Amino acid sequence: MELQNTVKEALNALYHHPDDTVRMQADRWLQDFQGTIDAWQVADNLLHDATSNLETLIFCSQTLRSKVQRDIEELPSSEAVRALQDSLNTLLKKFHKGPPKVRTQISIAVAALAVHVPAEDWGGGGIVSWLQDEMNSHPEYIPGFLELLTVLPEEVYNYKIAARPERRRRFEKELTSQMEVALSILTACLQINELKEKVLEAFASWLRLKHRIHGSVLASHPLVLTALSSLHSEILSEASVNVISELIHYSAAGSSGGAAVNMPLIQVIVPQIMNLKAQLTDSSKDEEDVKAIARLFADMGDSYVELIAAGSDESMVIVHALLEVASHPEFDIASMTFNFWHSLQLILTKRDSHISFGNEASAEAERNRRLLVFRSAYESLVSLVSFRVQYPRDYQDLSLEDLKEFKQTRYAVADVLIDAASVLGGDATLKILYTKLVEGVACCGNEHSEWRPAEAALFCIRAISNYVSVIEAEVMPQVMTLLPKLPQQPQLLQTVCLTVGAYSKWLDAASSDPSILASVLGMLTSGMGVSEDSAAAAALAFRHICDDCRKKLCGYLDGLYNVYRTAVNGEGCLKVSAEDSLHLVEALSMVITELPQDDAKKALEMLCLPVVTPLQEVINQGPEVLHKKHPRDLTVHIDRFAYIFRHVNHPEAVADAIQRLWPIFKAIFDIRAWDMRTMESLCRACKYAVRTSKRYMGITIGAILEEIQGLYQQHQQPCFLYLSSEVIKIFGSDPSCASYLQNLIEALFKRTTCLLTSIDEFTSRPDVADDCFLLASRCIRYCSQLFIPSPVFPSLVDCAMMGITVQHREASNSILTFLSDIFDLVKSCKGEEYLSLRDSVIIPRGASITRILIASLTGALPSSRLETVTYALLALTRAYRVQALEWAKVSVSLIPLTAVAEVERTRFLQALSDAASGADVNALMGPIEELSDVCRRNRTVQEIVKGALKPHELNVVPVS
């Protein structure tokens, strides 16, 4: 009684106390209370208590539902479960008239209980037969029972219910076998007119089960006929729309035999939906009703797309109806058809879609016939969707949310245009859109100077750029001629620049006339001076054109360099941001790549000059000034070096550049080693220099390694490890670098293992852990001859064991990948030579590693890591076979049978045994996932498993 009163007081405080702090305390107390074992009795008592108010009833019904779903194993005996079953039945009757929220929660609780307890506990025939008997005996309680009948099939797929997988599968079979009984109950309930909507809701719910009722039976079923007739009532029935939607999906699903088997049902449904077509354009109809009707047409298109793709006269009637939906002024309604147009396009254009028509010539003839049949539909579609990308008149006043929605609309329309271009061909689609552009350009010249239609047409033309032939000579030259004549309105200019960039390959193929490229570069330079958005678009386009037209642009290098220098130095009126200037750096770098070696060296020097000058000036002012600089003042320049070294593909030239720049880089390393952002930027630049120059780096690589090796001892910057892993990848197998690399990895790993001495250290330094084990994996793959015999190898394995269960995703994945690479050592270069050394380290630790991995599978790591953990466990099993199976058997036997049943243990160990025998990994995932699910089914079980396996308490004893 005391607890019941406390619950009431807490609820009163939660809903009515004026102080926020008190309300938060009440909320926290109530949440904690729901997790206690006392919550069962208190919630049950208060639900039976006639004095409980609505707030109490809602809270207690939610609590009881949650307890039944997650914590049924807290009940001490089968008698307690039986008592709960009787109590819930009483409550279901008590609240049969409401309140609706309470009745729904009680219904879900009963359904959840049915998932847990076997069919025999409901009187032998299962819960559906029990329901039938109850409804016959107590017709006054039918509304409550009907809600239970509705939620029952939904609970089959509710994974909040902590049922064992085997029991869940059996429950689905129990319900499926009772399908006919359920439908007969619902058919009987149709006689009660005021329950018709509820009956149809329940019917829709049961249709989602994989029931395999033949289409010919459903075609004449009273429930189906009732739903179809309800489509034509004055007020459209939402439940009937749901039923028909489910029937459409069911009639086309492979699990039901597909459209061929269910043709009788399809022939009943389609004409009834087609009769609704006129309502799509009926202005008197409620918008929600129109949306519901459009949904049925869209469902029909999506489900019957294979039939429609045959291009028969009947299917074209559906296609024209879907075009009508696509023409609806409301985008939410029109866009319902977009998935259909995409699916149809895939069938029409994929060559293997027509294999069934015999030889290759017949298949190609059929493909061409279908493309011709649907040509006019896709031509209409282009016109119907292209106007939807037009900026609204009040675009400047749009909220951030509305602007985001508008952008999503444009992306969705772009996808539809791509579908159309795939069917019609890019050149044909371009012609349709060009007429829109000409109309838009005419609007720019009128008295209102309306730019929006031209911008919309250009957006569409840009969307299909990948589908327009590079030798298209009819429309694209005219488009390029029109672009410089358009007004310098910021949004329009932004789209002009992006369109020019999108057609860079066409420009390369078509621009035998140098004036076209000159005109385009002039447009882009102009775009850089109008607004930040147009400058960003122009810089991106600049990069695309320099990429695709790089050979032609070698002659324009002086002009390109002037634009680059002006933007990078922030001179003149260009509005290119520091971030967007990287596009220009990349653009010039790609053009320089096309130059001969000597010219490239000179051009690279020029490219580096505006970047190195500000850094040199800072360094010249002395260490104190360099130390105090904001990181952004340095990284803005260093990031440009990274882009230069990455994209100038002249290894010798880049090696010369990094050698000249090394004194500047070393000064920054020495003074700013404490600054993570600057170090990350500098290491990124060095990484790309190493990647491009490779063995041309000469003595500079030794200087870089010596620098980071020394600095890492004092400043444990993760990027030092990351840069080292790039060096290992390139120089790992080079015998001349062996002593350098041996010293490097031993120094770095020795320092890191001293840092990461507990799971708390892994949690507080996840980036160090991530990059350390990425480097270790690289060492296994590229220089196992240096790493495996090294004295740091055993201590790094111990360190990995300590950190496997770190919650940081990347760190955990890197550790697991490192362990997998050890177990898969035979796959790495020269790995076989070091198997005995590996085994001397792994075998003494094998039992502990296995136990930690099984603990990770069963709850120590989030379920999203399951695949990575499983791979590591299977790799261990493949490497150590019988030994690994013994380790796994011992670990699994620690978990009490209350948490994991013997059958679940056996299936898991059998999967590992199959893995040891070389079975396909994908075929073994089921039992492993099942063990994971069983051990995570509720908090109580998770605690039992964690307490049994103790992954954090395993003593990792160093092995001499």
N, C-alpha and C positions, 0 to 999 in steps of 0.2 A: 504493500500500500504506500509505503514511504517513497519508493522509486516511482510509482505511478503518479504521485503528487508532484515529485520533482520534474518529471517529464512534462506534466501540464504547466507547471510554473515556467519551465524553460521555453515551452512553445509560446506561452503568453508574453514572455520577455522578447522572444524572437520577432513576433509579429506586432507588438504594441508598445514596447519600451521606447522612450524618446532618445535614449543615449545609444549612439552607434557602437560604442565599446561594449556595452552590456549585451547588445544584440549579437555582436560577433562572438562574445564569450558563450552565449546561449547556443549559437549555431555550432560552435566547436564542441560543446558538451554533448549536444544531441547527436552529432556525427560519431563521436567516440562511443556514446551509448549504443548506437546501432551495431557496433562491432562486438558488443558484449553478449554473453550467453543469456543474461537476464532479459535481454530485449525480446526474446521469444515470448516469455510469459507475460511481460508487461504489455507488449503490443496486443497480444491476444486478449488479455483481460479488458483493456481499454476499448477494443473494438466491440466487445460484448456488452460493455457498460452503456446503459441507455442515457447516461448524463454527459457522455463525451461530446464535445462540440465538433464542428466541421474540421477545424484546424487539427485537432487531435486525431480524428478519424483518418484524415488524409495522411498525416505523418505515420500513424501506426500501420495503415494498410501498405504504405510504401516500405516501411521497415520489415513487415512480415513477408512481403513479396521478395525483398532483397535477401532476407535470411533464407527463405526457401530456395532461391536461386543459387546462392553462394555457400551457405553454411549448414546444409542439411545434415552433414556428418557430425555436427555438434550435438544432435539429439542422441540421448544415451541408449535407446533401444528401439526395436520395431514397434513396441507398444506406444512409445512416444510419437513415432511417425503416424501410427494409426489414429492416435488422439488428435494430432494436427490435422489429419485428413477429415475427421469428423467435424472438427471446429471450423475448418475452411468451408465445408459443405453448409454448415449452419449459417456462417457469415454470408455466403453466396445467396442464400435464401433471404436472409435478413435485409440485405442491400439490393434486392432484385429491382427495386424501383429507384435506386440511387442512394446517395449522390453518385453521379456517373463516374467521377474520378476514383471514388472508393471502390465502386463495383468493378471497374477496370483492373485496379491493382489486385483485388481479391481473385478475379478471374485469371490473371497472369500467374498469381501464386499457385492456384490449383493446377494450371497447365504445367508450371515448372515442377510441381510435385509429381505430376504424371510422367515427366521425363525421367525423374529419379527412380520411382517405384515401379515394379513390374506389373504387367497387365492383370495378373491373378489377384493383386491387391484391390482391384476395382470390381471384384465379383466374377472374375474368370473371363469375361468377354472384353475386357479392356475399358478404358475410360469412355469411349464413344457409346458402347452398349450401356454402360452405367448411366450415362447422360440420357439416353433414350428412355430407360426405365424411370429415371427421376422425373423427366418431363411428362411421361404418361401418368405417373402417380401424383405429381404436383403441377398441373398445368398453370396454376396461378404464378409460378416462379419462372415461367418460360423466358421473359426478357433477360433475366440474369444468366440462365443456362445458355441462351443464344449468344451472349457475349463470350462465355467460356468456349463455346463451339467455334467462335471466330478466331480467338487467340491461339487455340490448340495447335493448328498447323504452323503458325508463325514461330512457336517456341522450338520447333524442330531445328531451326537454323539460328537460334539465339545462343551464342557462345558465352553469354554472361552466366548461363546455367552451368554449374560446376559438376556436370555429369561425366562419367567415364565414356570414352569414345565408343566402346562396345555397346553400352546401354543406350547411347544416343542413336546408334544405328538401328538397334532393336526397336526403339520407340518410333522411328520413322517407318519401319516395316509394319508395326502395329497400327499406326494411323492409316497407312496406305491400304492395308487389308480391310480397314473399317470405312473406306471411302463411300461405298454404296450405302452403308447404314447412315453415315453423316448426310449424304444427299437426300436420303428418304426422310430424315428428320426435317431438313430444310424445306423439302417439297411440302411436307405436312404443315409447316409453319406459314407457308404462303397463304393459307386460308385466313390468317389473321392479317387483315389489310394494313393496319398501322405498323406492322412489323416487316412489311415487304422490303423496305430499304435495308434494314438490319440483316434480313435473310440474304439479300444479294451481296452485302458486304462479306458475310460469312462464306458464301459460295465462291467469291473472288479469292478469299484466303485459302480455301481448300484446293482451288485450281492450281495454286502455286506448288502444290506437292507433285512429285513425279508419280502420277497415279495410273497412267496407261489405260484410261477409259477410251474406247474406240470412238473415233470422230462421228461415226454413224449413230452411235448411241446418244452422244451429246447433241447432235443436230436436232433431235426431236425431244430432248429432255425439257420438262416443264420449266425448270429453272432458267435454261438458256432462252426459251421462248418468252418467258416473262421479262428477262433482261432486254431482249431485242424489242419487245413491244414498248418497254419503258423509254426507249430512245426517242419515241415519237410523242411522248406526253408533253403537255404545255410547259411544265417545269422539268428540265432535263435531270434525270436521276444520276447523281455522281456514282452511286454504287453500280448502276447498270453499265456505265461507261467503263468502270474498273473491271467488271465481269467480261465485257466484250473484248477489252484490251488483253486480259489474261487468256481468253479463248483464242485470240489471234496469235499470241506468242506460242501457246500450246500447240495449235494446229500446224505450226511450221517447225516446231522443235524436233531435233533428231531423236530425243529420248521418247517421243510419242509416235515415232515412225515417220515423221515429216509430212509434207504437204500431200504427197501421193496417197498415203493411207487415210489422211483426214479430209480428203476432198469433199465428202458429203457435208461436213461442218463448214468448210470454207465457202461452199456454194450457198449455204444459208446465211452466213455472216456478210459476205461482200455486197450483195444487192441491198441489204438493209442499210449498210453504211453509205453506199452510193446514193441512196435516197435522201441522205442528209446534205448533199452537196450544195443545194440552193441556200441552205441556212448559213453557209460560210460568208455569203455576201448580203445577208438579211440585216439591215441596219437596226431593225427592231429587236434583234436577239441580244441577250445579255452577253458581255464580252467573255465571261467565264464559260458560258455555254459554247460559244464559238471556239474557245480554246480547247474545250473538251472534245468537240467534233473534229477539230484539226488534229488533235492527238490521235484519234482513231484512224484518220487517213494516214498520218505519219507512221503509226504502228503497222498498218496494213502494208505500206510501202516497204518499211524495214524488214518485216517478217516474210513477205512474199516476193522479195526482190529477185530471187532466182527465177520464179515463174514469170515475173514481169519482164525480165531481161530477154525472154524468148521473143518479145516484140509482137505478140498476137494482137488482134483487134481489141479483144477484151482487156488485155493488159494496158493498151494505150489509153483506154477510158480512165483507168486508175491514174496513169501518168498525167493526163490533162487535169484531173482533179487535184493532184499534188502540185501542179503548176499554179492552180488557183489558190491553194494554200500559200504557196511561195509568193504570190502577188499581194497577200493581205498587208494592209498598211502597218499593222503592228509587227515589229520585228520579232517579238517573242513567239508569235504564231507562225510567221513565215519561216523562221529558222528551224522549226520542228522538222521540216523536210530535208534539211541540209545533209543529215546522215544518209538518207536514202539516195540522194544524188551522188554521194561519194561511193556508197556500196555498189550502185548500178555502174558507175564509171569503172570500178575495179573489175567487175565481171565482163564488161564490154571490151576492155583494153587488154586484159591478161590473156596471153596466147593459150595458156593451158586450160582456160575456161571452156574451150571449144573442142577439146580432144575427142570427146564422145562422138563427134560427127565424122569419125573415120580418119582417112589419110590427111596429110598436111594441107593439101590443096582444098579439100572439102571444108576442113576446119577454118582455113583462111577465108574462104568464100562466105561461110556462115558468119564469121566475125565481121566482115565488111558489110554483109546484109544488115546485121543488127546495128552497126554504127550508123548506117544510112537511115534506118527506121527511127532512131532516137536523135538524129541530127537536129531536127527542127525544135524538139523539146529543149535541148541544151542551148540552142540559139536564143530561144525565148527566155530561158533561165538567165542568160548573161544580161539581157536588158532588164529583167525583173529585179536582179539583185544589185546591179552596179550603182543605182542612185542612192542606195542605203548607206554608202560610205561618205556621203556629202556632209561637210561640217554643218551643224545647226547654226541658225542665224545668231543665237545667243551664246556661241561657243566660249566667248571670253568670260561669261558669267557662270559657266558650269562648275559644279563642285568637283573636288578630286575624285569622288566616287562616280559621279556622272561621266567625267572625262575618262576614267578607267573603263567604264561600261562602253563608251563610244569606241575606244580603241579595240576592245574585245569584239565589238560588232564588225569593225573593219577587218580584223584578222579572220573572223568567221567567213565574211564575204570573200576575202582573198582566197580562202581554201576552196570555196564553191567555184570561183573563177578558174582555179587550177584544175578542178574536176572537169569543167567545161572545156578547157584548153586540151586536156588529155583526150577527150572524145572528139572534139571538132578539129584539133590541131591548133597550135599557138598562132599561126599566121592568120587563120580564118577568124579566130577569136579577136585578134588584134584589129582586124578590119571593122568588126562590130563596135569595138571600144573607140576606134579612131573617129567614127561618126559622132560619138558622144563628146570626144575632145574638141572636134570642130565646132559643135554647138556651144560647148563651154567657152571656147576662145572668142566666139561671137558675143557671148554675154560679157566678157571682159571689156569689149569695145563699146558696149552701150552706155547710156548716160549714168546708170547706177554702178557701172564698173564692177559687176558681180564676178568674183574670182572662184567661188566655191564649186560650181559645176566643172570647171576646167581642172581644178585640183582633184576632184573626185574621179574624173576620167583618167587623169595621170596616175593616180593611186592604183587604179585597176590595171592600167597598162604595165605598171611596174610589177604588179602581183604575178603576171603571167610571163615575165621576162625569160625564165628558164625554158619556156616552151616555144618561144619564137625562134625561128631559124636564124642562124648568124648570117645567112646569105639573103635574108628577106630584103627586097629592094624596092617594094612598092609603097609601103606605108611608113616604115621607120625613117627613111630620109626626110619625109614630110614632117614627121613628129619632131625630129631634131631641128628642122628649119623653124618650126613654130616656137620651140622652147625659149630662144632668146627674146622673142617678141612679147612674152607674157609679163604682166606687171610684177614689180619687185615686192609683192606682198609676202610677209615672212612665212606663213604656212604654205603658200603656193610655191615659194622659192625652195623651201625645204623639200617638198615633194619633187620639184624639178630636179634638184641635186640628187636625190635618192634614185630617181628614175634613170638619170644619166649613168649613175654608178651601176645600177642593175643591168644595163645594156652594154657593159664594158666589153664583153666578148664580141658582141655585134659590132661595136666601134672598131675593135681590132681587125675584124674581118672586112669591114666596109670602108675603113678610112684610108683608102689609097690617096684621097685628096687631103693633104696636110691641113687645109683650112678647117676641116671638120674638127680635128683634135684641138686646134688652136682655139676655135670657137667654144668648145666644151670646157677647156681649161679656163678660159675667160669667164664663163658662166659660174664655174665653181669658185674661182677667186672672188667674184662678185658676191656669191652666196656667203662667203666667209666674213663679209663685212656688214651684213644686214642685221642679223640677230644671232643669239647663241645657238638656237635650235637649227637655223639654216647653216650656221658655221659648222655645227656637229655633222649635219647631213653632207655638207660639201667635203669635209675632211674624210669622211667614210667613203664617199664616191671617188675622191682623189686616190685613196688607197686601192679601190677596186680597179680603177683605170690604169694605175701604175703597175698593178699586178698583171692584168691581161694584155696591156699594150706596151709592156716594158721595153721590148726591142725597138718599137717605133719612137719611144720617148727618150731614148739615149741622146738624140739630137736636141732635145728640149731641156737638157740638164741644168743649164744656167738659169732659165726661167723658173723651173721647178725649185731650184735651190733658193732663189730669191723669195718665193712664197714660203718655203720651209723656214728660212732664217727669220723672216718677218714675224711668222707665227710663233716660233720658238722663243724669240727674244721679246715678244710682246710689243713689237714696234707697230707703227701705222695704225690703221683703223680696223684691223682684223679682230674678230671676236671669238677666236678659237681658244677653248679652254685648255688647260695643261693636259687634262686627260685625253681630249680629242686630238691634241697635237701629236700624240703617239701614232695616230693613223698616218700623219704626214712623215714622221720618222720612218715608219714601216714602208711607206710608198717610195721614198727616195732610196731606201736600202734595197728594195727589189729591183729598181732601175739600175743601181750601181752593180748589182749582181751580174747584169748582162754585159758589163764593160770588160775589156781585156785586163789582164792582171795589173799591169803598170798603171793604167788609167784608173782602175778600181782603187788602188792604194792612195792615189792623189785625191780622188773623189771622197774616199772614206775619211781622210784627214779633214777635208772641208766639212764633211757631215758632222764630225766630232767637235769641230771648232766652237760653234755656238753653245755646245753642251759643256765642254771642258772649261771654257773661259770663266763662267761664274763660280765654278768649284775652285779653280786655281786662285781666284781673287779672295775667296774665303780663307783658304789655306795660307795665303800670303799674309793675312792679318794676324796669324799666330794661333797657337793651340787653344788659348782661352776663348777667342771668338768662335772657333770651330766647335768647341765644347758646348757653347751656349746657344748655338743656332737651333731653331725649331726643326724637327726632323723633316717636315714638308719642304723646307728651303733647300734641303740636300737631295731628298728622294725624287723630287720633280725632275732633277737633272740625271740622277743615277738611273732612274727607270728608262730614260731615253737611251742610255748606253745599252741597257738590256735588250731593247728593241733593235738597236743597230747590230749588236753582236748576233742576235738571233736571225736576222733577215738578210744581212750582207753575206751571201754564200761564197766568200772568198777566204778559205782557211788561212792562207799565209798573210793576207792583208789584215785580217782580224787579229792574228797572233802578233803581228807587228804593232798594231794599235794598242793591244792590252799591255804589251811590253813597255811602250812609251807612257801609257797611262798608269802603270803600276805604282810609281811614287805617290801619285795623288790618291789612288785607292788605299795604299798602305797607310798614308797619313790619316785617312778617315777611319780605317780599321783600328789604328792605334789609339786615336782620341775618342772615338764614338763606340767602342766595343760594348759599352753598357746599354746602348740604345737599340732596342729590338727592331723598330721600324726601319732605321737606317741600315742596320746589319742585314735585314731581310732583303732590302733593295740592292745592297752591294753584292750579297751572295748570289742573288738572281742574275745580276749582270755578269759575275764571274762564271756562273753555271753555263750561261749561253756562250760565253767566250770559249770555255772548255769544250762545249758540245760542238761548236762550229770549227774551232781550230784543231781539235784533237791533238795529234802528235807534233803539230807545228808549234805547240805552246813552248817547247824547249825549257829553258831555265825558269821561266815565269811560273810554271806549274809547281815547281819545287818551292818557290818563294811563297806562293799562295798557301800551300799545304803547311809549311812551317809557321806561317802567320796564324792560321785558324787553329792549328794544333796547340800553339802557345796560348792564344786568347781563350780557348775553351776551358782551360784549367781554372781561369778566374771568372770568366763570364760565360755561363753555360747557355749560349744562344742556340736554340734548336736549328737555326738555319746553317750553322757551321757543320752540323751533322748532315743536313740536306745537301750542301755543296760537296761534302766528302763522298756522299753516295753517288753523285754524278761523276766524280773523279774515278771512283772504283769501277763504275760501269765502263768507262772508256779505257782506263789504264790498268785495270785489274789483272789482265792476262799478260801484261808486258813485263818480261823478266828484268828489264833495266830499271823498272820502277819499284821492284819488290821490296827493297829495304825501306824506301820512302813510305810505301803503303803499310808495311808491317808496323813501323813506328807509329804511323798515323792511327791505325785502327786500335792498336793496343792502348795508346794514350787516351783516345776518345772513349773507348768502352770501359777502361779502368776507371776513368773519372765518372762516367755515367752510372756504373754499378755502385759506386760510393754514394751517389746522390739518391738513387731509387732503392731505398732499403726497406720500404714498407708500402702497403697498399695506399696509405695516406699520402706518401710522397708521389706515387703514381697519379693520384687524384689531383694533387696540387701542381704537378708538372706534366700534364698530359702531352704537351707538344714535344717536350724532350723525349718522353717515352716513345711517342709516335715516330719521330725522326731517327731515334736510336735503333729501333727494330726494323725500320725501313732500310737503314744502312746495313744492319746485320744480314737481312735477306739478300741485299745486293752482294755482300761479301760471300755468301754461300753460292750464289749463282755465278759470280765473276772471278772470285779469287779464293775458292775453298782451300787451295793449297797453302794459303797464308793464314786463313781464319780458323779452320778446324783444329790444326795442331797447336794453335796459339793458346797460351795460358789463360787468356780472357774468355775463351769459349765456354768452359764449365760454369764460370761465375755469371756469364750472360744468360745461360740456360736457367740457372737458379733465379736470376733477376726476372726472367720472363715468367716463370712459374708464379712468382709473387704478384705479378701485375696482370695476369690473364683476366681477372674479374674486375678490372678497372671499368667504371661505367662510361668513360669517354669513348665514343664509338671508334674514332680513327686510331686512338692508341691501342684499344683492345684488338681491333682488326690487324694492326701491324704486328702485335705480339703473336696472335694466332697464325698469321701468315708465316712469320719467322719459324714457329714450331713446325708448321706444315712443310716448310722448305727443308728443315732438318730431317724430318721423316722421309721426305722425297729426295734425299740427297743423291740417290742414284741417277736422278734426272739432270743434275747440274754438271757443269763441265769438270771432268776429272773427279767427280764425286765418289765413284766406286772405290777409288784408291783409299778413301778415308772412312769407309764404313766401320771398320773395327774401332777406330778412334772415336767415332760418333757413338757407337754402341757402348763403349766404356763409360761414356758420360750419361747416356739416356737410360740404359737398362737399370742402374741403381735408383734412378728417379722415376722409372716407368710407372710404378704403382701410384705414386703421388700425382704425376702428370695426368694419368687416366682419371683419377678421382676428381681432380680440379676441372677437367674437361666435362665430366659427367655432371658435376655440380653446376657448371656453366650452362649446360643443356637444360637442366632441370630447375633453373630459377636464379642462379647467381648472376647471370647476364640477361638482358632483355631478350624477348623472343625474336626481335628483329635481327639478332646476331646468330640465330640458329644455324643458318647455312654455313657460315664461316667456322663455327665451333664444330659442326658435324664433319666438315671436310678435314679439319685437324684430327679429329678422333678416328676417322676412317683411314687417313694417311698413316697414323700411328699403328692402327690395326693391320694395314697392309704390310707395313715394315716389320712388325714383330709377331704377327700371326698368333700362334698358340699362346705365347707369353702375354700378348696384349689382351687376348680373350680372358685369360686368367685374371689379369689386373681388373678388367671390366667386371668380371663376375664377382670379385671380392667387393668392389665399390658399390655395385648395385645391391648386393646382399645387405649392405649397411642400412638401406632404406627400409623402414618397417612396412609390413604388408598392409597396414591401415592406409598407407599412402599409395603404394604401388602393388597391384595384385600380381600373383605368380604368373598369370598368363601374359601380362604386360612386360614383366621382366624377361620371360622366355622369348617373346617376339623380338625384343630389343637385342638380346644377346645373339639370337639367330641371325639378325641383320648384320651384326658385327662379324659373325662367323662367315656369312656369305661374302662380306667385304674382304675378309682375309683370303677367301678362295678366288677373289678376282671378279666378283659380280659387279654389275653396273651400279654406280653410286646412286643414280636417280631412282632406281627400283627399291633402294633401301631406305629412302627418306620417310616413308609412311610410318613404320614402327618407331623410328627415332623421334619423329614429330609427335607421335602418340604418347611416348614416354614423357616428352617435354610438356605436352598439354595436361596430362594426368597430374604431373607434379606441380603445375601452376594453377590448378583448378580453383583453389581458394587460399586465403591467407593462412589458415590453419595448416593445410598440407604443405604450403611453401615453408613454413617455419619448421615443420617436422623434417622435411628433406634437408633443409639448410643445417639443422641441428645434427642430422645424421652424417652428412658428408663433410661439414666444417671446412669449407675451402680456404678460409682465411687463417685457420689455426694449424694447418699442416706444417710440421717442422721441416724446413728445407735445410738438410744437413749437407754442407759442402763435402764433396767426395774427393779424396786425395788421389 
